[in-house]
């Protein structure tokens, strides 16, 4: 991931990562999803949500009740 972006959420479920990213986007925070699932075995790996470091605290607050 490029410098200046921080991880704020991770999950093994794509729909949960999409929900997290949508929640952030609705609050004006740009979110990037990075799918780290194994290409051969989709049950291994996670999807990580990144935001700009300047938005980290607000993003963490918004996502605190979302289960991984």
mmCIF file as gemmi writes it, N, C-alpha and C atoms, coordinates in Angstrom:
data_model
loop_
_atom_site.group_PDB
_atom_site.id
_atom_site.type_symbol
_atom_site.label_atom_id
_atom_site.label_alt_id
_atom_site.label_comp_id
_atom_site.label_asym_id
_atom_site.label_entity_id
_atom_site.label_seq_id
_atom_site.pdbx_PDB_ins_code
_atom_site.Cartn_x
_atom_site.Cartn_y
_atom_site.Cartn_z
_atom_site.occupancy
_atom_site.B_iso_or_equiv
_atom_site.pdbx_formal_charge
_atom_site.auth_seq_id
_atom_site.auth_asym_id
_atom_site.pdbx_PDB_model_num
ATOM 1 N N . UNK Axp A 1 ? 0.852 -1.18 0 1 0 ? 1 A 1
ATOM 2 C CA . UNK Axp A 1 ? 0 0 0 1 0 ? 1 A 1
ATOM 3 C C . UNK Axp A 1 ? 0.894 1.239 0 1 0 ? 1 A 1
ATOM 4 N N . UNK Axp A 2 ? 0.43 2.252 -0.671 1 0 ? 2 A 1
ATOM 5 C CA . UNK Axp A 2 ? 1.201 3.487 -0.78 1 0 ? 2 A 1
ATOM 6 C C . UNK Axp A 2 ? 1.361 4.165 0.573 1 0 ? 2 A 1
ATOM 7 N N . UNK Axp A 3 ? 2.389 4.945 0.687 1 0 ? 3 A 1
ATOM 8 C CA . UNK Axp A 3 ? 2.66 5.688 1.906 1 0 ? 3 A 1
ATOM 9 C C . UNK Axp A 3 ? 1.514 6.665 2.183 1 0 ? 3 A 1
ATOM 10 N N . UNK Axp A 4 ? 1.149 6.816 3.43 1 0 ? 4 A 1
ATOM 11 C CA . UNK Axp A 4 ? 0.086 7.736 3.804 1 0 ? 4 A 1
ATOM 12 C C . UNK Axp A 4 ? -1.262 7.072 3.985 1 0 ? 4 A 1
ATOM 13 N N . UNK Axp A 5 ? -1.356 5.751 3.718 1 0 ? 5 A 1
ATOM 14 C CA . UNK Axp A 5 ? -2.595 5.011 3.884 1 0 ? 5 A 1
ATOM 15 C C . UNK Axp A 5 ? -2.43 4.031 5.036 1 0 ? 5 A 1
ATOM 16 N N . UNK Axp A 6 ? -3.473 3.876 5.848 1 0 ? 6 A 1
ATOM 17 C CA . UNK Axp A 6 ? -3.401 2.989 7.009 1 0 ? 6 A 1
ATOM 18 C C . UNK Axp A 6 ? -4.571 2.012 7 1 0 ? 6 A 1
ATOM 19 N N . UNK Axp A 7 ? -4.327 0.843 7.547 1 0 ? 7 A 1
ATOM 20 C CA . UNK Axp A 7 ? -5.369 -0.177 7.661 1 0 ? 7 A 1
ATOM 21 C C . UNK Axp A 7 ? -6.306 0.183 8.808 1 0 ? 7 A 1
ATOM 22 N N . UNK Axp A 8 ? -7.615 0.141 8.535 1 0 ? 8 A 1
ATOM 23 C CA . UNK Axp A 8 ? -8.585 0.422 9.591 1 0 ? 8 A 1
ATOM 24 C C . UNK Axp A 8 ? -9.561 -0.734 9.814 1 0 ? 8 A 1
ATOM 25 N N . UNK Axp A 9 ? -9.547 -1.714 8.918 1 0 ? 9 A 1
ATOM 26 C CA . UNK Axp A 9 ? -10.48 -2.829 9.04 1 0 ? 9 A 1
ATOM 27 C C . UNK Axp A 9 ? -9.981 -3.988 8.198 1 0 ? 9 A 1
ATOM 28 N N . UNK Axp A 10 ? -10.213 -5.209 8.674 1 0 ? 10 A 1
ATOM 29 C CA . UNK Axp A 10 ? -9.903 -6.391 7.874 1 0 ? 10 A 1
ATOM 30 C C . UNK Axp A 10 ? -10.9 -7.498 8.202 1 0 ? 10 A 1
ATOM 31 N N . UNK Axp A 11 ? -11.186 -8.315 7.223 1 0 ? 11 A 1
ATOM 32 C CA . UNK Axp A 11 ? -12.136 -9.401 7.381 1 0 ? 11 A 1
ATOM 33 C C . UNK Axp A 11 ? -11.881 -10.451 6.3 1 0 ? 11 A 1
ATOM 34 N N . UNK Axp A 12 ? -12.387 -11.626 6.538 1 0 ? 12 A 1
ATOM 35 C CA . UNK Axp A 12 ? -12.291 -12.685 5.535 1 0 ? 12 A 1
ATOM 36 C C . UNK Axp A 12 ? -13.478 -12.644 4.571 1 0 ? 12 A 1
ATOM 37 N N . UNK Axp A 13 ? -14.456 -11.788 4.874 1 0 ? 13 A 1
ATOM 38 C CA . UNK Axp A 13 ? -15.688 -11.737 4.089 1 0 ? 13 A 1
ATOM 39 C C . UNK Axp A 13 ? -15.755 -10.462 3.255 1 0 ? 13 A 1
ATOM 40 N N . UNK Axp A 14 ? -15.876 -10.646 1.939 1 0 ? 14 A 1
ATOM 41 C CA . UNK Axp A 14 ? -15.899 -9.499 1.031 1 0 ? 14 A 1
ATOM 42 C C . UNK Axp A 14 ? -17.072 -8.56 1.309 1 0 ? 14 A 1
ATOM 43 N N . UNK Axp A 15 ? -18.237 -9.113 1.615 1 0 ? 15 A 1
ATOM 44 C CA . UNK Axp A 15 ? -19.399 -8.264 1.852 1 0 ? 15 A 1
ATOM 45 C C . UNK Axp A 15 ? -19.212 -7.368 3.076 1 0 ? 15 A 1
ATOM 46 N N . UNK Axp A 16 ? -18.507 -7.862 4.11 1 0 ? 16 A 1
ATOM 47 C CA . UNK Axp A 16 ? -18.249 -7.034 5.294 1 0 ? 16 A 1
ATOM 48 C C . UNK Axp A 16 ? -17.274 -5.903 4.975 1 0 ? 16 A 1
ATOM 49 N N . UNK Axp A 17 ? -16.266 -6.201 4.175 1 0 ? 17 A 1
ATOM 50 C CA . UNK Axp A 17 ? -15.311 -5.168 3.779 1 0 ? 17 A 1
ATOM 51 C C . UNK Axp A 17 ? -15.996 -4.108 2.935 1 0 ? 17 A 1
ATOM 52 N N . UNK Axp A 18 ? -16.896 -4.542 2.056 1 0 ? 18 A 1
ATOM 53 C CA . UNK Axp A 18 ? -17.643 -3.595 1.222 1 0 ? 18 A 1
ATOM 54 C C . UNK Axp A 18 ? -18.557 -2.731 2.078 1 0 ? 18 A 1
ATOM 55 N N . UNK Axp A 19 ? -19.194 -3.325 3.076 1 0 ? 19 A 1
ATOM 56 C CA . UNK Axp A 19 ? -20.04 -2.558 3.994 1 0 ? 19 A 1
ATOM 57 C C . UNK Axp A 19 ? -19.215 -1.504 4.738 1 0 ? 19 A 1
ATOM 58 N N . UNK Axp A 20 ? -18.028 -1.891 5.2 1 0 ? 20 A 1
ATOM 59 C CA . UNK Axp A 20 ? -17.156 -0.96 5.916 1 0 ? 20 A 1
ATOM 60 C C . UNK Axp A 20 ? -16.747 0.192 5.001 1 0 ? 20 A 1
ATOM 61 N N . UNK Axp A 21 ? -16.349 -0.136 3.781 1 0 ? 21 A 1
ATOM 62 C CA . UNK Axp A 21 ? -15.926 0.894 2.832 1 0 ? 21 A 1
ATOM 63 C C . UNK Axp A 21 ? -17.083 1.824 2.489 1 0 ? 21 A 1
ATOM 64 N N . UNK Axp A 22 ? -18.275 1.26 2.297 1 0 ? 22 A 1
ATOM 65 C CA . UNK Axp A 22 ? -19.452 2.081 1.992 1 0 ? 22 A 1
ATOM 66 C C . UNK Axp A 22 ? -19.781 3.023 3.146 1 0 ? 22 A 1
ATOM 67 N N . UNK Axp A 23 ? -19.69 2.518 4.36 1 0 ? 23 A 1
ATOM 68 C CA . UNK Axp A 23 ? -19.943 3.353 5.536 1 0 ? 23 A 1
ATOM 69 C C . UNK Axp A 23 ? -18.981 4.532 5.575 1 0 ? 23 A 1
ATOM 70 N N . UNK Axp A 24 ? -17.717 4.266 5.323 1 0 ? 24 A 1
ATOM 71 C CA . UNK Axp A 24 ? -16.712 5.328 5.32 1 0 ? 24 A 1
ATOM 72 C C . UNK Axp A 24 ? -16.962 6.329 4.192 1 0 ? 24 A 1
ATOM 73 N N . UNK Axp A 25 ? -17.234 5.816 3.001 1 0 ? 25 A 1
ATOM 74 C CA . UNK Axp A 25 ? -17.489 6.685 1.842 1 0 ? 25 A 1
ATOM 75 C C . UNK Axp A 25 ? -18.699 7.59 2.089 1 0 ? 25 A 1
ATOM 76 N N . UNK Axp A 26 ? -19.736 7.053 2.749 1 0 ? 26 A 1
ATOM 77 C CA . UNK Axp A 26 ? -20.92 7.846 3.056 1 0 ? 26 A 1
ATOM 78 C C . UNK Axp A 26 ? -20.619 8.983 4.023 1 0 ? 26 A 1
ATOM 79 N N . UNK Axp A 27 ? -19.539 8.851 4.776 1 0 ? 27 A 1
ATOM 80 C CA . UNK Axp A 27 ? -19.12 9.894 5.715 1 0 ? 27 A 1
ATOM 81 C C . UNK Axp A 27 ? -18.027 10.782 5.121 1 0 ? 27 A 1
ATOM 82 N N . UNK Axp A 28 ? -17.757 10.61 3.828 1 0 ? 28 A 1
ATOM 83 C CA . UNK Axp A 28 ? -16.792 11.459 3.147 1 0 ? 28 A 1
ATOM 84 C C . UNK Axp A 28 ? -15.346 11.015 3.273 1 0 ? 28 A 1
ATOM 85 N N . UNK Axp A 29 ? -15.135 9.764 3.677 1 0 ? 29 A 1
ATOM 86 C CA . UNK Axp A 29 ? -13.779 9.228 3.836 1 0 ? 29 A 1
ATOM 87 C C . UNK Axp A 29 ? -13.502 8.272 2.684 1 0 ? 29 A 1
ATOM 88 N N . UNK Axp A 30 ? -12.47 8.548 1.893 1 0 ? 30 A 1
ATOM 89 C CA . UNK Axp A 30 ? -12.094 7.669 0.784 1 0 ? 30 A 1
ATOM 90 C C . UNK Axp A 30 ? -11.506 6.384 1.348 1 0 ? 30 A 1
ATOM 91 N N . UNK Axp A 31 ? -12.053 5.266 0.907 1 0 ? 31 A 1
ATOM 92 C CA . UNK Axp A 31 ? -11.596 3.961 1.373 1 0 ? 31 A 1
ATOM 93 C C . UNK Axp A 31 ? -11.137 3.116 0.193 1 0 ? 31 A 1
ATOM 94 N N . UNK Axp A 32 ? -10.09 2.347 0.409 1 0 ? 32 A 1
ATOM 95 C CA . UNK Axp A 32 ? -9.551 1.452 -0.609 1 0 ? 32 A 1
ATOM 96 C C . UNK Axp A 32 ? -9.584 0.034 -0.057 1 0 ? 32 A 1
ATOM 97 N N . UNK Axp A 33 ? -10.095 -0.893 -0.86 1 0 ? 33 A 1
ATOM 98 C CA . UNK Axp A 33 ? -10.118 -2.303 -0.48 1 0 ? 33 A 1
ATOM 99 C C . UNK Axp A 33 ? -8.943 -3.018 -1.139 1 0 ? 33 A 1
ATOM 100 N N . UNK Axp A 34 ? -8.259 -3.843 -0.374 1 0 ? 34 A 1
ATOM 101 C CA . UNK Axp A 34 ? -7.178 -4.664 -0.902 1 0 ? 34 A 1
ATOM 102 C C . UNK Axp A 34 ? -7.51 -6.121 -0.613 1 0 ? 34 A 1
ATOM 103 N N . UNK Axp A 35 ? -7.811 -6.865 -1.655 1 0 ? 35 A 1
ATOM 104 C CA . UNK Axp A 35 ? -8.192 -8.257 -1.523 1 0 ? 35 A 1
ATOM 105 C C . UNK Axp A 35 ? -6.925 -9.109 -1.464 1 0 ? 35 A 1
ATOM 106 N N . UNK Axp A 36 ? -6.71 -9.757 -0.323 1 0 ? 36 A 1
ATOM 107 C CA . UNK Axp A 36 ? -5.528 -10.595 -0.14 1 0 ? 36 A 1
ATOM 108 C C . UNK Axp A 36 ? -5.888 -12.082 -0.097 1 0 ? 36 A 1
ATOM 109 N N . UNK Axp A 37 ? -7.073 -12.427 -0.646 1 0 ? 37 A 1
ATOM 110 C CA . UNK Axp A 37 ? -7.467 -13.828 -0.71 1 0 ? 37 A 1
ATOM 111 C C . UNK Axp A 37 ? -6.523 -14.583 -1.633 1 0 ? 37 A 1
ATOM 112 N N . UNK Axp A 38 ? -6.239 -15.806 -1.273 1 0 ? 38 A 1
ATOM 113 C CA . UNK Axp A 38 ? -5.446 -16.689 -2.109 1 0 ? 38 A 1
ATOM 114 C C . UNK Axp A 38 ? -6.232 -16.96 -3.389 1 0 ? 38 A 1
ATOM 115 N N . UNK Axp A 39 ? -5.597 -16.878 -4.521 1 0 ? 39 A 1
ATOM 116 C CA . UNK Axp A 39 ? -6.308 -17.056 -5.794 1 0 ? 39 A 1
ATOM 117 C C . UNK Axp A 39 ? -6.803 -18.488 -5.993 1 0 ? 39 A 1
ATOM 118 N N . UNK Axp A 40 ? -6.145 -19.461 -5.41 1 0 ? 40 A 1
ATOM 119 C CA . UNK Axp A 40 ? -6.56 -20.852 -5.574 1 0 ? 40 A 1
ATOM 120 C C . UNK Axp A 40 ? -7.542 -21.289 -4.489 1 0 ? 40 A 1
ATOM 121 N N . UNK Axp A 41 ? -7.395 -20.732 -3.288 1 0 ? 41 A 1
ATOM 122 C CA . UNK Axp A 41 ? -8.238 -21.111 -2.153 1 0 ? 41 A 1
ATOM 123 C C . UNK Axp A 41 ? -8.84 -19.855 -1.544 1 0 ? 41 A 1
ATOM 124 N N . UNK Axp A 42 ? -10.038 -19.51 -1.99 1 0 ? 42 A 1
ATOM 125 C CA . UNK Axp A 42 ? -10.676 -18.258 -1.567 1 0 ? 42 A 1
ATOM 126 C C . UNK Axp A 42 ? -10.992 -18.197 -0.077 1 0 ? 42 A 1
ATOM 127 N N . UNK Axp A 43 ? -10.867 -19.307 0.634 1 0 ? 43 A 1
ATOM 128 C CA . UNK Axp A 43 ? -11.135 -19.286 2.069 1 0 ? 43 A 1
ATOM 129 C C . UNK Axp A 43 ? -9.927 -18.812 2.863 1 0 ? 43 A 1
ATOM 130 N N . UNK Axp A 44 ? -8.783 -18.666 2.217 1 0 ? 44 A 1
ATOM 131 C CA . UNK Axp A 44 ? -7.572 -18.188 2.886 1 0 ? 44 A 1
ATOM 132 C C . UNK Axp A 44 ? -7.308 -16.735 2.514 1 0 ? 44 A 1
ATOM 133 N N . UNK Axp A 45 ? -6.944 -15.954 3.512 1 0 ? 45 A 1
ATOM 134 C CA . UNK Axp A 45 ? -6.619 -14.556 3.262 1 0 ? 45 A 1
ATOM 135 C C . UNK Axp A 45 ? -7.731 -13.633 3.71 1 0 ? 45 A 1
ATOM 136 N N . UNK Axp A 46 ? -7.451 -12.355 3.646 1 0 ? 46 A 1
ATOM 137 C CA . UNK Axp A 46 ? -8.401 -11.353 4.108 1 0 ? 46 A 1
ATOM 138 C C . UNK Axp A 46 ? -8.534 -10.223 3.108 1 0 ? 46 A 1
ATOM 139 N N . UNK Axp A 47 ? -9.549 -9.427 3.33 1 0 ? 47 A 1
ATOM 140 C CA . UNK Axp A 47 ? -9.742 -8.194 2.578 1 0 ? 47 A 1
ATOM 141 C C . UNK Axp A 47 ? -9.513 -7.065 3.574 1 0 ? 47 A 1
ATOM 142 N N . UNK Axp A 48 ? -8.651 -6.14 3.203 1 0 ? 48 A 1
ATOM 143 C CA . UNK Axp A 48 ? -8.251 -5.062 4.1 1 0 ? 48 A 1
ATOM 144 C C . UNK Axp A 48 ? -8.778 -3.734 3.571 1 0 ? 48 A 1
ATOM 145 N N . UNK Axp A 49 ? -9.283 -2.902 4.495 1 0 ? 49 A 1
ATOM 146 C CA . UNK Axp A 49 ? -9.771 -1.579 4.152 1 0 ? 49 A 1
ATOM 147 C C . UNK Axp A 49 ? -8.742 -0.558 4.63 1 0 ? 49 A 1
ATOM 148 N N . UNK Axp A 50 ? -8.322 0.301 3.71 1 0 ? 50 A 1
ATOM 149 C CA . UNK Axp A 50 ? -7.352 1.346 4.016 1 0 ? 50 A 1
ATOM 150 C C . UNK Axp A 50 ? -7.996 2.723 3.839 1 0 ? 50 A 1
ATOM 151 N N . UNK Axp A 51 ? -7.543 3.674 4.654 1 0 ? 51 A 1
ATOM 152 C CA . UNK Axp A 51 ? -7.946 5.073 4.506 1 0 ? 51 A 1
ATOM 153 C C . UNK Axp A 51 ? -6.694 5.938 4.608 1 0 ? 51 A 1
ATOM 154 N N . UNK Axp A 52 ? -6.827 7.18 4.194 1 0 ? 52 A 1
ATOM 155 C CA . UNK Axp A 52 ? -5.732 8.132 4.345 1 0 ? 52 A 1
ATOM 156 C C . UNK Axp A 52 ? -5.436 8.286 5.833 1 0 ? 52 A 1
ATOM 157 N N . UNK Axp A 53 ? -4.173 8.401 6.184 1 0 ? 53 A 1
ATOM 158 C CA . UNK Axp A 53 ? -3.766 8.51 7.585 1 0 ? 53 A 1
ATOM 159 C C . UNK Axp A 53 ? -4.46 9.668 8.298 1 0 ? 53 A 1
ATOM 160 N N . UNK Axp A 54 ? -4.784 10.733 7.58 1 0 ? 54 A 1
ATOM 161 C CA . UNK Axp A 54 ? -5.463 11.874 8.188 1 0 ? 54 A 1
ATOM 162 C C . UNK Axp A 54 ? -6.879 11.528 8.642 1 0 ? 54 A 1
ATOM 163 N N . UNK Axp A 55 ? -7.48 10.491 8.073 1 0 ? 55 A 1
ATOM 164 C CA . UNK Axp A 55 ? -8.84 10.088 8.404 1 0 ? 55 A 1
ATOM 165 C C . UNK Axp A 55 ? -8.903 8.885 9.341 1 0 ? 55 A 1
ATOM 166 N N . UNK Axp A 56 ? -7.757 8.418 9.794 1 0 ? 56 A 1
ATOM 167 C CA . UNK Axp A 56 ? -7.696 7.177 10.566 1 0 ? 56 A 1
ATOM 168 C C . UNK Axp A 56 ? -8.581 7.203 11.81 1 0 ? 56 A 1
ATOM 169 N N . UNK Axp A 57 ? -8.466 8.206 12.646 1 0 ? 57 A 1
ATOM 170 C CA . UNK Axp A 57 ? -9.228 8.231 13.896 1 0 ? 57 A 1
ATOM 171 C C . UNK Axp A 57 ? -10.735 8.256 13.654 1 0 ? 57 A 1
ATOM 172 N N . UNK Axp A 58 ? -11.172 9.081 12.725 1 0 ? 58 A 1
ATOM 173 C CA . UNK Axp A 58 ? -12.6 9.152 12.408 1 0 ? 58 A 1
ATOM 174 C C . UNK Axp A 58 ? -13.089 7.817 11.859 1 0 ? 58 A 1
ATOM 175 N N . UNK Axp A 59 ? -12.295 7.196 10.992 1 0 ? 59 A 1
ATOM 176 C CA . UNK Axp A 59 ? -12.668 5.907 10.405 1 0 ? 59 A 1
ATOM 177 C C . UNK Axp A 59 ? -12.772 4.824 11.484 1 0 ? 59 A 1
ATOM 178 N N . UNK Axp A 60 ? -11.813 4.778 12.376 1 0 ? 60 A 1
ATOM 179 C CA . UNK Axp A 60 ? -11.844 3.784 13.448 1 0 ? 60 A 1
ATOM 180 C C . UNK Axp A 60 ? -13.066 3.973 14.333 1 0 ? 60 A 1
ATOM 181 N N . UNK Axp A 61 ? -13.418 5.201 14.603 1 0 ? 61 A 1
ATOM 182 C CA . UNK Axp A 61 ? -14.606 5.491 15.412 1 0 ? 61 A 1
ATOM 183 C C . UNK Axp A 61 ? -15.871 5.007 14.691 1 0 ? 61 A 1
ATOM 184 N N . UNK Axp A 62 ? -15.961 5.266 13.399 1 0 ? 62 A 1
ATOM 185 C CA . UNK Axp A 62 ? -17.128 4.844 12.632 1 0 ? 62 A 1
ATOM 186 C C . UNK Axp A 62 ? -17.245 3.323 12.543 1 0 ? 62 A 1
ATOM 187 N N . UNK Axp A 63 ? -16.116 2.653 12.518 1 0 ? 63 A 1
ATOM 188 C CA . UNK Axp A 63 ? -16.111 1.201 12.325 1 0 ? 63 A 1
ATOM 189 C C . UNK Axp A 63 ? -16.037 0.399 13.614 1 0 ? 63 A 1
ATOM 190 N N . UNK Axp A 64 ? -16.012 1.067 14.761 1 0 ? 64 A 1
ATOM 191 C CA . UNK Axp A 64 ? -15.761 0.355 16.014 1 0 ? 64 A 1
ATOM 192 C C . UNK Axp A 64 ? -16.809 -0.713 16.34 1 0 ? 64 A 1
ATOM 193 N N . UNK Axp A 65 ? -18.033 -0.54 15.879 1 0 ? 65 A 1
ATOM 194 C CA . UNK Axp A 65 ? -19.079 -1.526 16.173 1 0 ? 65 A 1
ATOM 195 C C . UNK Axp A 65 ? -19.243 -2.584 15.1 1 0 ? 65 A 1
ATOM 196 N N . UNK Axp A 66 ? -18.469 -2.487 14.037 1 0 ? 66 A 1
ATOM 197 C CA . UNK Axp A 66 ? -18.54 -3.466 12.951 1 0 ? 66 A 1
ATOM 198 C C . UNK Axp A 66 ? -17.638 -4.652 13.299 1 0 ? 66 A 1
ATOM 199 N N . UNK Axp A 67 ? -18.215 -5.823 13.317 1 0 ? 67 A 1
ATOM 200 C CA . UNK Axp A 67 ? -17.451 -7.023 13.661 1 0 ? 67 A 1
ATOM 201 C C . UNK Axp A 67 ? -16.612 -7.485 12.484 1 0 ? 67 A 1
ATOM 202 N N . UNK Axp A 68 ? -15.432 -8.021 12.774 1 0 ? 68 A 1
ATOM 203 C CA . UNK Axp A 68 ? -14.533 -8.531 11.731 1 0 ? 68 A 1
ATOM 204 C C . UNK Axp A 68 ? -15.016 -9.895 11.368 1 0 ? 68 A 1
